Amino acid sequence: MKSIVTLNDIERMKDALRVSLPDVKSSHRVEALARGLGWTTNASMRAALAAAPAETSPDEGTFLDYLRVHSFDAPGGTLLRAFAQAGLRRVMDLAPELSGFGYRVERDRGETPEEAEARFLENRAQMLGEHGIDEFIRAAEFLSKFGRRKSMNRKRSSYGLKHDAERETGDYVANGMLIATALALGFSAGRTHVGSPNAYFNISSG
């Protein structure tokens, strides 16, 4: 999974690793994080990202090896999940109308504005849950094989691509999680039409 990383993303990854690896010394967590993202030290990572965001991908093996050398163990996938969560949080900040369902749509008949807002916020909060992160990772695995093009590809919407991702990965991917992942990976997105929860992307045909 290759994605743009910012200093703010690093802070969010540090928070996630603090929760998932509470017994690992803080200094070892951040140094393992830096190496797992392709830098030689935490200081060099922060200096590079202070200058500009960088595109990188998590190297789980390097991350785990650093921890093992310093007598700490961590479950496989720890860095990947922290990386995915940080990317998802960044996208959610940039796209406040996006939830797991997709882009916000008009409320159902018989539903009050308050009920519609509560439903939207609940759906949005679920994006950051364990299942949401799993879906994000599956969607990234699928979307990573596509390139970017200059114009929007209107042959395939997020709803169609989500089904393609499900067939390829063998598990569920929500429409909104597919959109969020595409944005995190650097694709542009636009609603298929006014009021639609679905999106088109500037994605190659594969």
DABEL-V480748 format. One record per residue. N is the residue number from 0. RES is the residue in three letters. SS is DSSP state (~ for helix, > for strand, _ for the rest). PHI is phi in degrees with one decimal (NA if undefined). D_CENTER is the distance of its C-alpha to the mean C-alpha in Angstrom with 2 decimals. Layout:
n=N res=RES ss=SS phi=PHI d_center=D_CENTER
n=N res=RES ss=SS phi=PHI d_center=D_CENTER
This chain:
n=0 res=MET ss=_ phi=NA d_center=9.23
n=1 res=LYS ss=> phi=-103.4 d_center=10.25
n=2 res=SER ss=> phi=-152.1 d_center=8.60
n=3 res=ILE ss=> phi=-69.6 d_center=10.48
n=4 res=VAL ss=> phi=-123.8 d_center=10.96
n=5 res=THR ss=_ phi=-117.4 d_center=13.21
n=6 res=LEU ss=~ phi=-60.7 d_center=15.58
n=7 res=ASN ss=~ phi=-64.1 d_center=13.95
n=8 res=ASP ss=~ phi=-61.6 d_center=10.71
n=9 res=ILE ss=~ phi=-61.4 d_center=13.36
n=10 res=GLU ss=~ phi=-62.3 d_center=14.96
n=11 res=ARG ss=~ phi=-70.4 d_center=12.03
n=12 res=MET ss=~ phi=-65.8 d_center=11.67
n=13 res=LYS ss=~ phi=-60.0 d_center=15.43
n=14 res=ASP ss=~ phi=-61.9 d_center=15.43
n=15 res=ALA ss=~ phi=-64.3 d_center=13.29
n=16 res=LEU ss=~ phi=-70.6 d_center=15.63
n=17 res=ARG ss=~ phi=-62.1 d_center=18.58
n=18 res=VAL ss=~ phi=-74.8 d_center=17.97
n=19 res=SER ss=~ phi=-80.2 d_center=17.37
n=20 res=LEU ss=_ phi=-129.3 d_center=20.09
n=21 res=PRO ss=_ phi=-66.0 d_center=22.68
n=22 res=ASP ss=_ phi=-89.3 d_center=25.56
n=23 res=VAL ss=_ phi=-89.7 d_center=24.36
n=24 res=LYS ss=_ phi=-56.8 d_center=25.89
n=25 res=SER ss=~ phi=-55.6 d_center=23.72
n=26 res=SER ss=~ phi=-64.0 d_center=24.99
n=27 res=HIS ss=~ phi=-72.4 d_center=24.13
n=28 res=ARG ss=~ phi=-61.0 d_center=20.54
n=29 res=VAL ss=~ phi=-72.1 d_center=19.93
n=30 res=GLU ss=~ phi=-71.2 d_center=21.97
n=31 res=ALA ss=~ phi=-64.2 d_center=20.21
n=32 res=LEU ss=~ phi=-60.6 d_center=16.83
n=33 res=ALA ss=~ phi=-58.7 d_center=18.45
n=34 res=ARG ss=~ phi=-67.9 d_center=19.92
n=35 res=GLY ss=~ phi=-67.3 d_center=16.87
n=36 res=LEU ss=_ phi=-101.3 d_center=15.20
n=37 res=GLY ss=_ phi=105.0 d_center=18.46
n=38 res=TRP ss=_ phi=-103.8 d_center=20.72
n=39 res=THR ss=_ phi=-85.5 d_center=24.04
n=40 res=THR ss=_ phi=-148.4 d_center=23.94
n=41 res=ASN ss=~ phi=-62.9 d_center=22.04
n=42 res=ALA ss=~ phi=-61.5 d_center=24.55
n=43 res=SER ss=~ phi=-68.5 d_center=23.94
n=44 res=MET ss=~ phi=-63.2 d_center=20.15
n=45 res=ARG ss=~ phi=-66.6 d_center=20.76
n=46 res=ALA ss=~ phi=-64.1 d_center=23.52
n=47 res=ALA ss=~ phi=-65.2 d_center=21.54
n=48 res=LEU ss=~ phi=-76.3 d_center=18.64
n=49 res=ALA ss=~ phi=-67.6 d_center=21.34
n=50 res=ALA ss=~ phi=-79.4 d_center=22.71
n=51 res=ALA ss=_ phi=-172.0 d_center=19.65
n=52 res=PRO ss=_ phi=-59.7 d_center=15.89
n=53 res=ALA ss=> phi=-133.2 d_center=15.46
n=54 res=GLU ss=> phi=-92.1 d_center=13.55
n=55 res=THR ss=> phi=-152.0 d_center=13.15
n=56 res=SER ss=> phi=-138.3 d_center=11.81
n=57 res=PRO ss=_ phi=-75.7 d_center=12.27
n=58 res=ASP ss=_ phi=-107.6 d_center=15.81
n=59 res=GLU ss=~ phi=-61.3 d_center=16.20
n=60 res=GLY ss=~ phi=-62.2 d_center=19.94
n=61 res=THR ss=~ phi=-64.7 d_center=20.69
n=62 res=PHE ss=~ phi=-60.1 d_center=18.87
n=63 res=LEU ss=~ phi=-68.9 d_center=20.86
n=64 res=ASP ss=~ phi=-61.9 d_center=24.01
n=65 res=TYR ss=~ phi=-61.7 d_center=24.14
n=66 res=LEU ss=~ phi=-64.9 d_center=23.99
n=67 res=ARG ss=~ phi=-64.3 d_center=26.63
n=68 res=VAL ss=~ phi=-59.3 d_center=28.90
n=69 res=HIS ss=_ phi=-101.1 d_center=28.87
n=70 res=SER ss=_ phi=67.9 d_center=29.67
n=71 res=PHE ss=_ phi=-124.9 d_center=26.40
n=72 res=ASP ss=_ phi=-112.7 d_center=24.57
n=73 res=ALA ss=_ phi=-145.0 d_center=20.97
n=74 res=PRO ss=_ phi=-64.7 d_center=19.50
n=75 res=GLY ss=_ phi=-59.7 d_center=17.80
n=76 res=GLY ss=_ phi=93.5 d_center=14.02
n=77 res=THR ss=~ phi=-62.0 d_center=14.09
n=78 res=LEU ss=~ phi=-67.6 d_center=12.56
n=79 res=LEU ss=~ phi=-58.2 d_center=9.87
n=80 res=ARG ss=~ phi=-69.0 d_center=8.83
n=81 res=ALA ss=~ phi=-65.5 d_center=9.26
n=82 res=PHE ss=~ phi=-63.0 d_center=7.26
n=83 res=ALA ss=~ phi=-64.7 d_center=4.08
n=84 res=GLN ss=~ phi=-62.6 d_center=5.49
n=85 res=ALA ss=~ phi=-63.6 d_center=6.48
n=86 res=GLY ss=~ phi=-63.5 d_center=3.94
n=87 res=LEU ss=~ phi=-66.1 d_center=3.55
n=88 res=ARG ss=~ phi=-61.2 d_center=7.18
n=89 res=ARG ss=~ phi=-62.7 d_center=7.99
n=90 res=VAL ss=~ phi=-64.2 d_center=7.39
n=91 res=MET ss=~ phi=-63.8 d_center=9.31
n=92 res=ASP ss=~ phi=-65.1 d_center=11.88
n=93 res=LEU ss=~ phi=-79.5 d_center=12.39
n=94 res=ALA ss=_ phi=-128.1 d_center=12.66
n=95 res=PRO ss=_ phi=-66.7 d_center=14.75
n=96 res=GLU ss=_ phi=-94.1 d_center=16.16
n=97 res=LEU ss=> phi=-103.3 d_center=13.11
n=98 res=SER ss=> phi=-132.0 d_center=12.98
n=99 res=GLY ss=_ phi=-60.1 d_center=12.30
n=100 res=PHE ss=_ phi=-71.1 d_center=15.52
n=101 res=GLY ss=> phi=135.5 d_center=14.63
n=102 res=TYR ss=> phi=-70.4 d_center=16.28
n=103 res=ARG ss=_ phi=-59.2 d_center=18.98
n=104 res=VAL ss=_ phi=-120.7 d_center=22.31
n=105 res=GLU ss=_ phi=-62.0 d_center=25.86
n=106 res=ARG ss=_ phi=-67.5 d_center=26.88
n=107 res=ASP ss=_ phi=-67.3 d_center=28.76
n=108 res=ARG ss=_ phi=-62.8 d_center=32.53
n=109 res=GLY ss=_ phi=82.3 d_center=34.05
n=110 res=GLU ss=_ phi=-100.1 d_center=30.95
n=111 res=THR ss=_ phi=-74.9 d_center=31.52
n=112 res=PRO ss=~ phi=-56.4 d_center=29.25
n=113 res=GLU ss=~ phi=-66.2 d_center=28.58
n=114 res=GLU ss=~ phi=-66.3 d_center=27.68
n=115 res=ALA ss=~ phi=-64.8 d_center=25.34
n=116 res=GLU ss=~ phi=-65.9 d_center=23.56
n=117 res=ALA ss=~ phi=-63.7 d_center=23.36
n=118 res=ARG ss=~ phi=-65.3 d_center=21.95
n=119 res=PHE ss=~ phi=-62.9 d_center=19.26
n=120 res=LEU ss=~ phi=-66.4 d_center=18.30
n=121 res=GLU ss=~ phi=-66.2 d_center=18.36
n=122 res=ASN ss=~ phi=-62.1 d_center=16.12
n=123 res=ARG ss=~ phi=-68.9 d_center=13.62
n=124 res=ALA ss=~ phi=-62.8 d_center=13.98
n=125 res=GLN ss=~ phi=-65.8 d_center=13.44
n=126 res=MET ss=_ phi=-59.8 d_center=9.78
n=127 res=LEU ss=_ phi=-90.9 d_center=9.44
n=128 res=GLY ss=_ phi=-75.9 d_center=12.02
n=129 res=GLU ss=~ phi=-58.4 d_center=12.32
n=130 res=HIS ss=~ phi=-68.1 d_center=12.42
n=131 res=GLY ss=~ phi=-62.7 d_center=9.36
n=132 res=ILE ss=~ phi=-64.4 d_center=7.29
n=133 res=ASP ss=~ phi=-59.0 d_center=9.71
n=134 res=GLU ss=~ phi=-65.4 d_center=9.20
n=135 res=PHE ss=~ phi=-58.5 d_center=5.52
n=136 res=ILE ss=~ phi=-65.2 d_center=7.12
n=137 res=ARG ss=~ phi=-63.6 d_center=10.13
n=138 res=ALA ss=~ phi=-63.6 d_center=8.98
n=139 res=ALA ss=~ phi=-65.7 d_center=7.70
n=140 res=GLU ss=~ phi=-57.8 d_center=11.08
n=141 res=PHE ss=~ phi=-73.9 d_center=12.83
n=142 res=LEU ss=~ phi=-73.4 d_center=11.71
n=143 res=SER ss=_ phi=-63.6 d_center=12.17
n=144 res=LYS ss=_ phi=-84.1 d_center=15.85
n=145 res=PHE ss=_ phi=-97.9 d_center=16.25
n=146 res=GLY ss=_ phi=-98.6 d_center=17.42
n=147 res=ARG ss=> phi=-101.4 d_center=17.52
n=148 res=ARG ss=> phi=-125.8 d_center=20.79
n=149 res=LYS ss=> phi=-73.3 d_center=22.49
n=150 res=SER ss=> phi=-107.4 d_center=22.95
n=151 res=MET ss=> phi=-68.5 d_center=21.08
n=152 res=ASN ss=> phi=-93.9 d_center=21.52
n=153 res=ARG ss=_ phi=-94.2 d_center=23.22
n=154 res=LYS ss=_ phi=-83.2 d_center=24.10
n=155 res=ARG ss=_ phi=-145.7 d_center=20.94
n=156 res=SER ss=_ phi=-92.9 d_center=18.88
n=157 res=SER ss=~ phi=-59.3 d_center=15.50
n=158 res=TYR ss=~ phi=-67.5 d_center=17.69
n=159 res=GLY ss=~ phi=-69.6 d_center=19.40
n=160 res=LEU ss=~ phi=-66.4 d_center=16.43
n=161 res=LYS ss=~ phi=-63.0 d_center=14.90
n=162 res=HIS ss=~ phi=-69.0 d_center=18.28
n=163 res=ASP ss=~ phi=-61.6 d_center=18.31
n=164 res=ALA ss=~ phi=-63.4 d_center=15.08
n=165 res=GLU ss=~ phi=-64.4 d_center=16.82
n=166 res=ARG ss=~ phi=-65.1 d_center=19.97
n=167 res=GLU ss=~ phi=-74.7 d_center=18.54
n=168 res=THR ss=~ phi=-93.4 d_center=16.50
n=169 res=GLY ss=_ phi=79.9 d_center=19.05
n=170 res=ASP ss=_ phi=-151.2 d_center=16.99
n=171 res=TYR ss=_ phi=-69.5 d_center=15.71
n=172 res=VAL ss=_ phi=-136.1 d_center=12.72
n=173 res=ALA ss=_ phi=-71.4 d_center=13.01
n=174 res=ASN ss=~ phi=-57.3 d_center=13.58
n=175 res=GLY ss=~ phi=-67.2 d_center=11.36
n=176 res=MET ss=~ phi=-70.5 d_center=8.31
n=177 res=LEU ss=~ phi=-64.5 d_center=9.44
n=178 res=ILE ss=~ phi=-63.4 d_center=9.88
n=179 res=ALA ss=~ phi=-59.5 d_center=6.63
n=180 res=THR ss=~ phi=-65.8 d_center=5.15
n=181 res=ALA ss=~ phi=-59.7 d_center=8.47
n=182 res=LEU ss=~ phi=-64.7 d_center=8.36
n=183 res=ALA ss=~ phi=-64.6 d_center=5.58
n=184 res=LEU ss=_ phi=-84.3 d_center=7.86
n=185 res=GLY ss=_ phi=100.0 d_center=10.78
n=186 res=PHE ss=_ phi=-79.7 d_center=12.41
n=187 res=SER ss=_ phi=-88.1 d_center=14.57
n=188 res=ALA ss=> phi=-137.2 d_center=14.85
n=189 res=GLY ss=> phi=-149.9 d_center=17.94
n=190 res=ARG ss=> phi=-56.2 d_center=19.36
n=191 res=THR ss=_ phi=-66.6 d_center=21.67
n=192 res=HIS ss=_ phi=-162.9 d_center=24.40
n=193 res=VAL ss=_ phi=-59.1 d_center=25.17
n=194 res=GLY ss=_ phi=84.7 d_center=24.11
n=195 res=SER ss=_ phi=-83.4 d_center=21.94
n=196 res=PRO ss=_ phi=-80.8 d_center=18.64
n=197 res=ASN ss=_ phi=-95.0 d_center=17.78
n=198 res=ALA ss=> phi=-135.6 d_center=16.76
n=199 res=TYR ss=> phi=-102.7 d_center=17.95
n=200 res=PHE ss=> phi=-129.9 d_center=16.18
n=201 res=ASN ss=> phi=-85.9 d_center=17.87
n=202 res=ILE ss=> phi=-108.7 d_center=17.18
n=203 res=SER ss=_ phi=-67.1 d_center=19.93
n=204 res=SER ss=_ phi=-78.2 d_center=21.87
n=205 res=GLY ss=_ phi=89.1 d_center=20.95
